[in-house]
Amino acid sequence: MTVDLACGTPAFLDLTFAGLEALPAAGEERFAQALLRSPGGGASTAFAEESGHADSAPVVTRAALDPSLVTGRGASVDFAEQEAENAATNGTIIGPDRTAYTLPGEASGRKAVKLTPGQYVEFTLPSAANAINVRYSIPDAPNGGGITAPLDVTVTGGPRNTMTLTSQYAWLYNQYPFSNDPNAGLLHPDWWITECGCVPAATTPTPTITKPFRPTHFYDEQRLLLNRTYGAGEKVRLTVPAGSNAAWTIIDLLDSQLVGRPHFEFVAANVLAFGADPSGRRDSADAFDKAIAFAKVKHLTVYIPPGTYQVNRHIIVDNVTIKGAGNWYTIVKGHQVDLSPPAPDRSVHAGVGFYGKDVSVGGSTNVHLSGFAIEGDVRERIDTDQVNGIGGALSNSTIDGLYIRHTKVGMWFDGPMTNLRITDNIIVDQIADALNFHTGVTNSVVSNNFIRNTGDDGLAMWSEKTADASNTFDHNTIQTPVLANGIAIYGGTNNTVSNNLIADPIREGSGIHIGSRFGAEAFTGHVWITNNTTVRAGTFELNWKVGLGAIWFYALEKNIDADIQVVGNNFLDNTYNAIMLVSDFPVKDLYSITNVHFKDIKVDGTGTSVVSARVAGSATFENVVARNVGAVGVNNCGSFHFTPAGSEFSLTDLGGNTGGGTTGPWLAAWELPNTITCDDRPPVVPPPPPSGW
Ligand SMILES: [Ca+2]
């Protein structure tokens, strides 16, 4: 979702000052201390450099955590993640740091390894592998647009491969919808910005704005099939050649895996028979269309054999099955095409994508896509461009085993539509969301997908105009969305978010978000948020200048009063609070959040409180167990009237709410039901790393 927080007034700044007079005396001192912190400081430790260590026993992680801490959560994948900061290197470890606009802040685990030419990082394979994926960052060109630079890959006893790294898909700057120009002035000088706490165009003298302004989206990733299979214990060394043109190369992590043989489909409409070019030199779009038309007549599957196929426009799919040889082998790759004049849908660019028919012409049904990669060429965010990997309306359809990168949104659906199953896909390096169910998507499932490095929400349901209903996001892994949230639900009916693993959201969002905003329909029926784990979530909201919760509820445009059950979730290493319920200053007396129920929750480590309530309403708590809590258990501001009746937000203790931290039990009797404890910027106490419960 487009964030709109940068627009308008700094409401929460005003609001907090309004709240100052109501603070208890002890709180005033802490509040004053909090104000002295730098705006971007977050809960992070200062940018620390330390030299890497030399031992090389493999440390396999999931979202930079010991896998035993996240058993059963997130996607089951066929690769092993190893963080560079745990590998052997003669480079320099950067981080930990959770500050937005920094290289460690966007790294998995908030740490990475910085190499200069001649330096290396070396990973020990934990199991047999014939393929790797490297997540990395290299500098932008001085005037934007990216550079390419080499990275040598050697495995014990094997030949040298050289990857060509690129920053052409990385490095965005400035205000929404962002720019590739590091030297650009403000895109919206008439918007309030947090950096000066002012509207620059309306301020005299004009404030000096540091350039590049708000650099972000630093990382990209790249896959490589090795020449043979290497055994466990063999060493993958990534070396920056001494003559590299990149001043530095940051390695965040390595994934390694054993890729199976290509899949062949012998009785099929093979795209090669219709003129497709597996070398990628000639455009294959028309050949794909012909194969699809033939397959429909003959009731055949369309097969795309191993190869790279150039496709620079949408392939329209309806009532067809398309299979590739596997997403390591069959790559459908496009380059961006300028459209002049714009297309009827207002797109000014075309790009590769598989699209169902638009709902205005009936949508598509019975589409089954599997086993190939879609690689786009999207380098900037233009929200009217239809340059998504998958799009349109797809009812009664399946999407399985795709790998999608460098598109605007991996999969963006415009309903109404129903019964779509999306399983076992990898979506990385997106300009915006990985997946969005937009408008009336129903009875659909998104399961076991792996998502990393989106430029907006990882998985979203956006009930604009028509409610999304009876959908489930289950067992997905979402890492390092550089903007917005891991999973966001904007309105809708009877939707479920279960068994997901969400790590390292970076700014203007958090792990799980339930938001009444962006013109969404109301939440009705129930919302079930069950058995998810978040880690290192809760960003520092740069405009409000408060920390967000790992899960946050936001009543901006309507009440949130559906039956919301938050059960069995683990919130680990929360940067600020674990649970936030919030409204916005101009509407704080209009909208409330009620009927939210928290049960069987584990909170391991909060920089500040367990619960932060900055809205009118109520919630119940049962068996919410917390430890390593950095501030008072409940930050209760209500709707900021601070009357003798107490906060406008009430908590109900249903029992079993134990544990706490530096300020005692997290849910102490004195806090109930609605004691005002409003202290929005307490000192952040970074918790110890999560451990077994
Ligand atoms: Ca890392």
Residues whose N, C-alpha, C, O or C-beta is under 5 A from the ligand:
A	BS01	CA	E83 A84 A107 S108 G109 K111 A112 D252 L253
